[in-house]
């Protein structure tokens, strides 16, 4: 796994798109957490781990991560 030096795009997005593959579960959750953290400036650093699996913010972030790595056909 190669790390991207481009901080604008998460390395998970770059790797999945460039390799034409689905994200691993780990990649998907890492990207979802980044999306969730960057969606507002007032989130505590470790709050992602306290969200319930069905929390709308968590579900929405996971859906956004999946769309980012696989496109809108996911």
C-alpha positions as CSV (number, residue, x, y, z in Angstrom):
1,X,0.0,0.0,0.0
2,X,1.5,3.3,-1.1
3,X,0.7,6.4,0.9
4,X,-0.3,9.5,-1.1
5,X,1.5,12.8,-0.5
6,X,-1.6,14.6,-1.6
7,X,-3.5,15.6,1.5
8,X,-6.5,16.8,-0.5
9,X,-7.5,13.3,-1.3
10,X,-7.4,10.4,1.1
11,X,-4.9,7.7,0.1
12,X,-7.8,5.1,0.3
13,X,-9.6,7.0,-2.5
14,X,-6.5,7.3,-4.7
15,X,-5.6,3.6,-4.3
16,X,-9.1,2.2,-4.8
17,X,-9.7,4.3,-7.9
18,X,-6.3,3.8,-9.4
19,X,-6.4,0.1,-8.8
20,X,-10.0,-0.3,-9.9
21,X,-10.9,-2.2,-6.8
22,X,-13.4,-2.1,-3.9
23,X,-12.1,-0.7,-0.5
24,X,-11.3,-3.1,2.3
25,X,-13.4,-2.8,5.4
26,X,-10.5,-1.1,7.1
27,X,-10.0,1.4,4.3
28,X,-13.8,2.2,4.2
29,X,-13.9,2.9,7.9
30,X,-10.7,5.0,7.9
31,X,-12.1,7.1,5.1
32,X,-15.5,7.4,6.7
33,X,-13.9,8.6,9.9
34,X,-11.9,11.2,8.0
35,X,-15.0,12.4,6.2
36,X,-16.9,12.6,9.5
37,X,-14.1,14.5,11.2
38,X,-13.6,17.0,8.4
39,X,-17.3,17.7,8.0
40,X,-17.2,20.1,11.0
41,X,-14.4,21.7,13.0
42,X,-15.9,20.9,16.4
43,X,-15.6,17.2,16.7
44,X,-13.6,15.6,19.5
45,X,-10.7,13.5,18.1
46,X,-11.9,10.1,19.3
47,X,-15.7,10.7,19.1
48,X,-16.0,8.5,16.0
49,X,-15.5,5.4,18.1
50,X,-18.4,6.4,20.4
51,X,-21.0,6.7,17.7
52,X,-23.7,3.9,17.5
53,X,-23.5,1.7,14.4
54,X,-26.9,3.2,13.3
55,X,-26.1,6.8,14.0
56,X,-27.1,8.9,11.0
57,X,-23.7,10.7,11.0
58,X,-21.8,7.3,10.9
59,X,-24.1,5.8,8.3
60,X,-23.8,8.9,6.1
61,X,-20.1,9.0,6.4
62,X,-19.8,5.4,5.4
63,X,-22.0,5.9,2.4
64,X,-19.9,8.9,1.4
65,X,-16.7,6.8,1.8
66,X,-18.2,4.1,-0.4
67,X,-19.2,6.5,-3.1
68,X,-15.8,8.1,-3.0
69,X,-14.0,4.9,-3.5
70,X,-16.4,3.1,-5.9
71,X,-18.5,5.9,-7.5
72,X,-22.2,6.3,-7.6
73,X,-22.9,2.8,-8.8
74,X,-22.0,1.3,-5.4
